[in-house]
Amino acid sequence: MPSPEKTSVRQDEPVVRPTQRDEVAAAGSELIGGPLGRFAWVGSSWFTPVRVVALVAIGMFALGMVQKIPCYEWAWFRGASSQYTHACYSDIPHLFLGRGFADGLVPYFDRLSGDMKYLEYPVLTGLFMQVAAWLTLPFDGSVQQREQAYWMANAGMLLICAAVIAVCVARTHRRRPWDGLLVALAPAFALTATINWDLFAVALTAAAMLMWSRERPLAFGILIGLATAAKLYPVLLLGPLLVLCWRAGKYRQYGTALLGAAGAWLVVNLPVMLLAPEGWKLFYSFSRERGVDFGSFWLIITQRTGRPLDVDAVNTYATLLMIVACAGIAALALTAPRRPRFAQLALLVVAAFILTNKVYSPQYVLWLIPLAALARPRWRDFLIWQACEVMYFLGIWMYLAYTTSGDKHQGLPQEGYQLAIALHLLGTLYLCALVVRDILMPERDVVRQDGSDDPSGGVLDRAPDVFALGRAAHPPRHAAHAVEGPRVEWGMTGTTGSTGTTVG
């Protein structure tokens, strides 16, 4: 239950309209008649913001499926180069055969005949893949037709995930449901949604963020544990949450979330861990032994020097870089003038993992899109970052087309692909730099400009600090300026009414 002294957002408080505060959103709204005017009808309607966001997300997902038509009809089945030149590659149909689903093999238990001994995905993703295989059982025909049916079954399930993500983002910030359009209209979201199964983990993570914003730490922990059982990255969110709960003194709520996450992960993994240990551990050993791969700055180093990097050395250096980045994020969280918002730190830590990792698959952008919509809901900056990711999406396929076209050399040469990687890295760093600036200068944070504190923070929202470092001990009195509603000042150690302690 929310604490009685905490002022929650009332149902009658106005919804923040991006067209009234964001120049790019206002200009884009001209396509549908322009920004909302004072004479516009705003009565009750079935088309609520959340429903509109969900419908737009479904429509964009459908456009992404249309973009895959050349591959669906023939390019997946007629040599390697065609699926790259049409930029419509997907792992899904290829792994239907390559991982034994077409032969009825059970993931993690049945040994495969190729180089990959077992399925190299986390357990919950393996279950997702298996459910899609069960859905294709009624379809009989050629191998190509069965691969097409498998891709369609997965696409249908991933469509549900896409709608869940958009709805969860739209509902996480109660007064800002239209920020969900950033997710629904993200070009990279539509282009990469059906490359792999990442949307499943992203949907669980988005649902977890929604639960935390509703002050339900146990539900948050369970969903984060399930998301980690589908993809490794969601566990990273527990790190920034620890720092924020430390600063706010919310130890019990964090402990509840941590126990929920550990319990949910164990419930999913333990049966496979005990009954099929070899198959279960392949994901972790494969991740450790995998060499430097596409999309990383490590690949640029390898290609520019002409010398392969030792895998163990890269693992060590990448881990050290990640530790340094996390330490910097923690220091930022504890020294900021106001306690950062949960979504801001979540974006920074996941982005740090992406930037330091030895591989960046095109669909990894899906991890960041919901977090970016919550952390920095500014259309101009979001679209600049998305433009960089779309350029990388095109760059990797054109590079693969170049490497598979033989003597024709059709596509993007190595130097061009390195430029595409650099664009991806710079675009992500640009987004992170803006978030860091918002943390250091909270009056620049568009979410806080209407008087909000941390709409996705749950128990952290408007909670006073009990621990802070450095200049956070003496924050500026004007840290929060309400654009709508009364001026509020909370969550700042050193202000009137704070009972916390400071160090610095």
C-alpha positions as CSV (number, residue, x, y, z in Angstrom):
1,M,0.0,0.0,0.0
2,P,1.3,3.5,-0.8
3,S,2.3,5.5,2.2
4,P,-0.5,7.9,3.3
5,E,1.8,10.9,3.3
6,K,2.8,10.4,-0.3
7,T,0.8,12.4,-2.7
8,S,-0.1,10.2,-5.7
9,V,-1.3,11.4,-9.0
10,R,-5.0,12.0,-9.0
11,Q,-7.2,10.7,-11.8
12,D,-8.4,14.2,-12.7
13,E,-4.9,15.6,-13.2
14,P,-4.2,16.5,-16.8
15,V,-2.4,14.2,-19.2
16,V,0.8,15.7,-20.5
17,R,0.4,16.3,-24.3
18,P,3.7,16.1,-26.2
19,T,2.3,18.3,-29.0
20,Q,2.2,21.2,-26.5
21,R,5.8,20.7,-25.2
22,D,7.8,19.0,-27.9
23,E,8.5,20.8,-31.2
24,V,9.0,17.7,-33.2
25,A,5.8,16.0,-31.8
26,A,3.9,19.2,-32.7
27,A,5.3,19.3,-36.2
28,G,4.6,15.6,-36.7
29,S,1.0,16.0,-35.5
30,E,0.3,18.1,-38.6
31,L,-0.1,14.8,-40.4
32,I,-3.3,14.2,-38.4
33,G,-4.6,17.8,-38.1
34,G,-2.1,19.5,-35.9
35,P,-1.7,19.8,-32.1
36,L,-4.8,19.7,-29.9
37,G,-6.6,23.0,-29.8
38,R,-8.7,24.5,-27.1
39,F,-11.8,24.0,-29.1
40,A,-11.1,20.3,-29.7
41,W,-13.5,17.7,-28.4
42,V,-11.8,15.8,-25.5
43,G,-14.7,13.9,-24.1
44,S,-14.8,10.2,-23.3
45,S,-13.9,8.0,-26.2
46,W,-13.0,4.4,-26.8
47,F,-9.7,5.7,-28.3
48,T,-7.9,6.3,-25.1
49,P,-4.1,7.1,-25.3
50,V,-3.2,3.6,-24.2
51,R,-5.4,2.0,-26.8
52,V,-4.1,4.3,-29.5
53,V,-0.5,3.4,-28.6
54,A,-1.3,-0.3,-28.7
55,L,-3.0,0.0,-32.1
56,V,-0.1,2.0,-33.5
57,A,2.4,-0.6,-32.2
58,I,0.4,-3.4,-33.8
59,G,0.3,-1.5,-37.1
60,M,4.1,-0.8,-37.1
61,F,4.8,-4.4,-36.2
62,A,2.7,-5.4,-39.3
63,L,4.7,-3.0,-41.4
64,G,7.8,-4.8,-40.2
65,M,6.4,-8.1,-41.3
66,V,5.7,-6.6,-44.7
67,Q,9.3,-5.6,-44.9
68,K,10.2,-9.3,-44.5
69,I,8.0,-10.5,-47.4
70,P,10.9,-10.9,-49.9
71,C,12.6,-13.3,-47.4
72,Y,9.4,-15.1,-46.4
73,E,8.6,-15.8,-50.1
74,W,12.0,-16.9,-51.3
75,A,15.2,-15.2,-50.0
76,W,15.5,-17.3,-46.8
77,F,15.6,-20.4,-49.0
78,R,17.7,-19.4,-52.0
79,G,21.3,-18.8,-50.9
80,A,22.7,-16.5,-48.2
81,S,23.1,-13.2,-50.1
82,S,19.5,-12.5,-51.0
83,Q,18.3,-12.2,-47.5
84,Y,21.0,-9.7,-46.8
85,T,20.5,-7.5,-49.8
86,H,16.8,-7.3,-49.0
87,A,17.6,-6.6,-45.3
88,C,15.0,-9.1,-44.2
89,Y,17.2,-11.8,-42.4
90,S,15.7,-13.6,-39.4
91,D,17.1,-16.3,-37.2
92,I,13.7,-17.9,-36.6
93,P,13.2,-20.0,-39.8
94,H,16.9,-21.1,-39.9
95,L,16.9,-22.3,-36.3
96,F,13.7,-24.2,-36.8
97,L,15.8,-26.6,-38.8
98,G,19.2,-26.0,-37.2
99,R,18.1,-26.5,-33.6
100,G,16.0,-29.6,-34.1
101,F,12.4,-28.2,-33.8
102,A,11.6,-29.5,-37.3
103,D,12.6,-33.0,-36.1
104,G,10.6,-32.8,-32.9
105,L,13.7,-32.7,-30.7
106,V,13.3,-31.4,-27.1
107,P,15.4,-28.4,-26.3
108,Y,18.3,-29.0,-23.8
109,F,17.5,-32.7,-23.5
110,D,18.0,-34.0,-27.1
111,R,21.5,-33.6,-28.5
112,L,21.8,-31.9,-31.9
113,S,23.7,-33.4,-34.8
114,G,25.6,-30.2,-35.9
115,D,28.4,-28.2,-34.3
116,M,26.0,-26.8,-31.7
117,K,25.3,-29.7,-29.3
118,Y,22.2,-28.2,-27.7
119,L,20.1,-25.1,-27.9
120,E,22.1,-22.0,-27.0
121,Y,19.3,-19.9,-25.6
122,P,18.1,-19.4,-22.0
123,V,15.4,-21.7,-20.8
124,L,12.4,-19.5,-21.0
125,T,13.3,-18.4,-24.6
126,G,13.7,-22.1,-25.4
127,L,10.2,-22.7,-24.1
128,F,8.9,-19.8,-26.2
129,M,10.5,-21.4,-29.3
130,Q,9.1,-24.8,-28.4
131,V,5.5,-23.4,-28.0
132,A,5.8,-21.9,-31.5
133,A,6.9,-25.3,-32.8
134,W,3.9,-27.0,-31.2
135,L,1.7,-24.4,-32.9
136,T,3.1,-25.4,-36.3
137,L,2.3,-29.1,-35.8
138,P,-1.0,-29.0,-37.7
139,F,0.9,-27.6,-40.7
140,D,2.2,-30.3,-43.0
141,G,4.1,-29.8,-46.3
142,S,7.6,-29.1,-47.6
143,V,10.4,-27.9,-45.4
144,Q,10.0,-24.4,-46.7
145,Q,6.3,-24.3,-45.9
146,R,7.0,-25.6,-42.4
147,E,9.7,-22.9,-41.9
148,Q,7.2,-20.3,-43.1
149,A,4.6,-21.6,-40.7
150,Y,7.1,-21.5,-37.8
151,W,8.0,-17.9,-38.5
152,M,4.4,-16.9,-38.7
153,A,3.7,-18.6,-35.4
154,N,6.6,-16.8,-33.7
155,A,5.5,-13.5,-35.4
156,G,2.1,-13.9,-33.9
157,M,3.5,-14.5,-30.4
158,L,6.0,-11.6,-30.8
159,L,3.2,-9.3,-31.9
160,I,1.5,-9.9,-28.5
161,C,4.8,-9.0,-26.9
162,A,5.1,-5.8,-28.9
163,A,1.6,-4.7,-27.8
164,V,2.4,-5.5,-24.2
165,I,5.6,-3.5,-24.3
166,A,3.8,-0.4,-25.8
167,V,0.9,-0.6,-23.3
168,C,3.3,-1.1,-20.3
169,V,5.4,2.0,-21.3
170,A,2.3,4.0,-21.9
171,R,1.0,3.1,-18.4
172,T,4.2,3.4,-16.4
173,H,4.2,7.2,-16.3
174,R,0.6,7.9,-15.4
175,R,0.5,11.4,-16.8
176,R,2.6,10.7,-19.9
177,P,0.8,7.9,-21.7
178,W,1.6,9.4,-25.1
179,D,5.3,8.6,-24.5
180,G,4.4,5.1,-25.5
181,L,4.2,6.3,-29.1
182,L,8.0,6.6,-29.0
183,V,8.1,2.8,-28.7
184,A,5.2,2.2,-31.1
185,L,6.6,4.4,-33.8
186,A,10.3,3.5,-33.4
187,P,11.7,2.5,-36.8
188,A,14.2,0.1,-35.4
189,F,11.5,-1.6,-33.3
190,A,9.5,-2.5,-36.5
191,L,12.7,-3.5,-38.4
192,T,14.2,-5.8,-35.8
193,A,11.1,-7.2,-34.0
194,T,11.2,-10.6,-35.8
195,I,14.9,-11.1,-36.2
196,N,15.1,-13.1,-33.0
197,W,13.1,-13.7,-29.8
198,D,14.3,-10.7,-27.8
199,L,10.9,-9.1,-27.7
200,F,9.7,-11.8,-25.2
201,A,12.3,-10.7,-22.6
202,V,11.7,-7.0,-23.4
203,A,8.0,-7.5,-22.7
204,L,8.6,-9.1,-19.4
205,T,11.0,-6.3,-18.5
206,A,8.5,-3.6,-19.5
207,A,5.8,-5.3,-17.4
208,A,8.3,-5.4,-14.5
209,M,8.9,-1.7,-14.8
210,L,5.1,-1.1,-14.7
211,M,4.8,-3.2,-11.6
212,W,7.5,-1.3,-9.8
213,S,5.9,2.0,-10.7
214,R,2.7,0.7,-9.0
215,E,4.6,-0.1,-5.8
216,R,4.5,-3.9,-6.3
217,P,8.1,-5.0,-5.6
218,L,7.3,-8.7,-5.5
219,A,5.6,-8.7,-8.9
220,F,8.5,-6.6,-10.2
221,G,11.0,-9.2,-8.9
222,I,9.1,-12.1,-10.3
223,L,8.9,-10.6,-13.7
224,I,12.5,-9.6,-13.7
225,G,13.4,-13.1,-12.7
226,L,11.4,-14.5,-15.6
227,A,12.9,-11.9,-18.0
228,T,16.4,-13.0,-16.9
229,A,15.4,-16.6,-17.6
230,A,14.6,-15.5,-21.2
231,K,17.6,-13.1,-21.7
232,L,20.4,-12.2,-19.5
233,Y,20.3,-8.4,-19.6
234,P,17.2,-7.7,-17.4
235,V,19.1,-8.8,-14.3
236,L,21.2,-5.6,-14.8
237,L,18.2,-3.5,-13.6
238,L,18.6,-4.8,-10.1
239,G,21.9,-2.9,-9.8
240,P,20.7,0.7,-10.3
241,L,17.6,-0.2,-8.3
242,L,19.8,-1.2,-5.4
243,V,21.6,2.2,-5.5
244,L,18.3,4.1,-5.6
245,C,16.8,2.1,-2.8
246,W,20.0,2.7,-0.8
247,R,19.7,6.4,-1.3
248,A,16.0,6.4,-0.3
249,G,16.3,3.9,2.5
250,K,13.9,1.4,0.8
251,Y,15.8,-1.7,1.8
252,R,12.8,-3.9,2.5
253,Q,11.2,-3.3,-0.8
254,Y,14.4,-4.0,-2.6
255,G,14.9,-7.2,-0.7
256,T,11.4,-8.3,-1.7
257,A,12.2,-7.6,-5.3
258,L,15.5,-9.4,-5.1
259,L,13.9,-12.5,-3.5
260,G,11.1,-12.5,-6.1
261,A,13.6,-12.3,-8.9
262,A,15.8,-15.1,-7.6
263,G,12.8,-17.3,-6.9
264,A,11.3,-16.9,-10.3
265,W,14.6,-17.6,-12.0
266,L,15.1,-20.7,-10.0
267,V,11.6,-22.0,-10.6
268,V,12.2,-21.8,-14.4
269,N,15.8,-23.0,-14.5
270,L,16.1,-25.5,-11.7
271,P,14.2,-28.4,-13.4
272,V,16.3,-28.1,-16.6
273,M,19.5,-27.5,-14.6
274,L,19.0,-30.8,-12.7
275,L,17.5,-33.0,-15.5
276,A,19.6,-31.7,-18.4
277,P,22.7,-30.0,-17.0
278,E,24.7,-30.2,-20.2
279,G,22.0,-28.6,-22.3
280,W,21.2,-26.0,-19.6
281,K,24.8,-24.7,-19.2
282,L,25.5,-24.3,-22.9
283,F,24.0,-20.8,-23.1
284,Y,26.5,-19.6,-20.4
285,S,29.5,-21.5,-21.8
286,F,28.6,-20.3,-25.3
287,S,28.4,-16.7,-24.2
288,R,31.8,-17.0,-22.5
289,E,33.6,-18.8,-25.4
290,R,32.0,-16.8,-28.2
291,G,34.6,-14.7,-30.0
292,V,34.5,-11.0,-31.0
293,D,31.5,-10.6,-33.3
294,F,29.4,-8.1,-35.2
295,G,28.6,-4.6,-34.0
296,S,31.2,-4.2,-31.2
297,F,34.1,-1.8,-31.0
298,W,36.2,-4.9,-30.4
299,L,35.5,-5.9,-34.0
300,I,36.7,-2.6,-35.2
301,I,39.9,-3.1,-33.3
302,T,40.3,-6.6,-34.7
303,Q,39.7,-5.5,-38.3
304,R,41.8,-2.4,-38.1
305,T,44.8,-4.2,-36.6
306,G,44.4,-7.3,-38.6
307,R,45.0,-9.5,-35.5
308,P,42.3,-11.5,-33.7
309,L,41.8,-10.8,-30.1
310,D,42.1,-13.5,-27.5
311,V,38.6,-14.4,-26.2
312,D,39.6,-14.6,-22.6
313,A,41.3,-11.3,-22.7
314,V,38.3,-9.6,-24.3
315,N,36.0,-11.2,-21.7
316,T,38.3,-9.8,-18.9
317,Y,38.6,-6.3,-20.4
318,A,34.8,-6.1,-21.2
319,T,34.0,-7.1,-17.6
320,L,36.4,-4.5,-16.2
321,L,34.9,-1.8,-18.5
322,M,31.4,-2.8,-17.4
323,I,32.5,-2.7,-13.7
324,V,34.0,0.8,-14.2
325,A,30.8,2.0,-16.0
326,C,28.6,0.6,-13.2
327,A,30.7,2.2,-10.6
328,G,30.4,5.5,-12.4
329,I,26.7,5.2,-12.7
330,A,26.5,4.4,-8.9
331,A,28.6,7.4,-8.1
332,L,26.3,9.6,-10.3
333,A,23.2,8.2,-8.6
334,L,24.6,9.0,-5.1
335,T,26.0,12.5,-5.9
336,A,23.3,13.9,-8.2
337,P,21.5,17.0,-6.9
338,R,18.3,15.0,-6.9
339,R,17.9,11.3,-6.8
340,P,17.8,10.1,-10.5
341,R,14.8,8.4,-11.9
342,F,14.8,4.6,-12.1
343,A,14.3,4.6,-15.9
344,Q,17.3,6.9,-16.3
345,L,19.7,4.6,-14.4
346,A,18.2,1.5,-16.1
347,L,18.9,2.9,-19.5
348,L,22.5,3.8,-18.6
349,V,23.4,0.4,-17.2
350,V,21.9,-1.5,-20.1
351,A,23.5,0.8,-22.6
352,A,26.9,0.3,-20.8
353,F,26.5,-3.4,-21.2
354,I,25.7,-3.0,-24.9
355,L,28.6,-0.6,-25.5
356,T,31.2,-2.9,-23.8
357,N,29.9,-6.2,-25.0
358,K,31.9,-8.2,-27.6
359,V,28.8,-8.6,-29.8
360,Y,25.9,-6.3,-30.8
361,S,23.2,-8.1,-32.8
362,P,20.8,-5.7,-34.5
363,Q,17.8,-6.7,-32.4
364,Y,19.6,-5.6,-29.2
365,V,18.3,-2.1,-29.8
366,L,14.9,-3.5,-28.6
367,W,16.4,-3.7,-25.1
368,L,16.9,0.1,-25.0
369,I,13.8,1.4,-26.8
370,P,11.3,1.1,-23.9
371,L,13.9,2.4,-21.4
372,A,14.7,5.4,-23.7
373,A,11.0,6.3,-24.0
374,L,10.8,6.4,-20.2
375,A,14.2,8.0,-19.5
376,R,14.4,10.6,-22.2
377,P,10.9,11.1,-23.8
378,R,12.1,13.8,-26.3
379,W,11.2,13.1,-29.9
380,R,14.2,14.9,-31.5
381,D,16.8,13.1,-29.5
382,F,15.0,9.8,-29.7
383,L,14.8,10.0,-33.5
384,I,18.5,11.0,-33.8
385,W,19.4,7.9,-31.9
386,Q,16.9,5.8,-34.0
387,A,18.4,7.1,-37.2
388,C,21.8,5.9,-36.1
389,E,20.4,2.4,-35.3
390,V,18.6,2.2,-38.7
391,M,21.8,3.0,-40.4
392,Y,23.5,0.2,-38.5
393,F,20.6,-2.1,-39.3
394,L,21.2,-1.5,-43.0
395,G,25.0,-1.5,-42.6
396,I,25.3,-5.0,-41.2
397,W,23.1,-6.6,-43.9
398,M,24.9,-4.8,-46.6
399,Y,28.2,-5.9,-45.1
400,L,27.1,-9.5,-45.0
401,A,25.9,-9.2,-48.5
402,Y,29.4,-8.0,-49.5
403,T,31.1,-11.0,-47.7
404,T,28.7,-13.5,-49.3
405,S,28.6,-12.1,-52.9
406,G,31.9,-13.7,-53.9
407,D,33.8,-11.9,-56.7
408,K,30.9,-9.6,-57.3
409,H,31.6,-7.6,-54.1
410,Q,28.1,-6.3,-53.9
411,G,27.3,-4.5,-50.7
412,L,29.2,-2.6,-48.1
413,P,32.9,-3.1,-47.7
414,Q,34.7,-3.5,-44.3
415,E,35.4,0.1,-43.9
416,G,31.8,1.1,-44.5
417,Y,30.7,-1.4,-41.9
418,Q,33.1,0.0,-39.4
419,L,31.5,3.4,-40.0
420,A,28.0,1.8,-39.3
421,I,29.3,0.4,-36.0
422,A,30.7,3.8,-35.1
423,L,27.3,5.4,-35.8
424,H,25.6,2.9,-33.6
425,L,28.1,3.5,-30.8
426,L,27.9,7.3,-31.1
427,G,24.1,7.3,-31.2
428,T,24.0,5.3,-28.0
429,L,26.6,7.5,-26.3
430,Y,24.6,10.6,-27.4
431,L,21.5,9.3,-25.8
432,C,23.4,8.4,-22.6
433,A,25.0,11.8,-22.5
434,L,21.6,13.5,-22.6
435,V,20.4,11.3,-19.7
436,V,23.4,12.1,-17.7
437,R,22.9,15.8,-18.3
438,D,19.3,15.5,-17.1
439,I,20.5,13.8,-13.9
440,L,23.0,16.5,-13.2
441,M,20.6,19.3,-14.2
442,P,17.2,17.9,-13.2
443,E,15.5,21.1,-14.3
444,R,16.3,20.0,-17.9
445,D,14.5,16.6,-17.4
446,V,11.3,16.8,-19.4
447,V,9.6,14.3,-17.1
448,R,10.2,16.5,-14.1
449,Q,9.2,19.8,-15.7
450,D,5.6,19.3,-14.8
451,G,6.3,18.8,-11.1
452,S,6.8,15.0,-11.2
453,D,9.6,13.3,-9.3
454,D,10.0,9.7,-10.5
455,P,6.7,8.4,-12.0
456,S,8.3,5.0,-12.7
457,G,9.9,4.9,-9.2
458,G,7.1,3.4,-7.2
459,V,8.1,3.6,-3.6
460,L,11.0,5.9,-4.6
461,D,8.7,8.5,-6.0
462,R,8.8,11.6,-3.8
463,A,10.6,9.7,-1.1
464,P,13.1,11.7,1.0
465,D,16.8,10.7,0.8
466,V,18.5,9.0,3.7
467,F,21.9,8.7,2.2
468,A,23.8,10.8,-0.4
469,L,27.3,11.9,-1.2
470,G,29.0,15.1,-2.1
471,R,27.0,17.9,-3.5
472,A,23.8,15.9,-3.2
473,A,24.0,16.9,0.5
474,H,23.3,20.5,-0.5
475,P,20.9,20.5,-3.5
476,P,19.6,23.6,-5.1
477,R,16.3,24.8,-3.7
478,H,14.9,25.3,-7.2
479,A,15.5,21.7,-8.3
480,A,11.9,21.1,-9.1
481,H,9.9,23.6,-11.1
482,A,6.3,22.7,-11.8
483,V,4.9,23.7,-15.1
484,E,1.5,22.5,-14.2
485,G,0.2,22.3,-10.6
486,P,1.9,23.5,-7.4
487,R,5.6,23.7,-7.0
488,V,7.0,20.7,-5.2
489,E,10.3,19.8,-3.6
490,W,10.9,16.3,-2.4
491,G,13.5,13.6,-2.7
492,M,16.3,16.1,-1.8
493,T,18.5,15.7,1.2
494,G,19.0,19.0,3.0
495,T,15.6,20.5,2.3
496,T,13.1,21.2,4.9
497,G,11.5,18.1,6.2
498,S,14.2,15.7,5.2
499,T,15.2,13.3,8.0
500,G,18.0,11.6,6.1
501,T,21.7,11.7,6.6
502,T,24.4,12.9,4.2
503,V,28.0,12.1,3.6
504,G,30.3,14.6,1.9
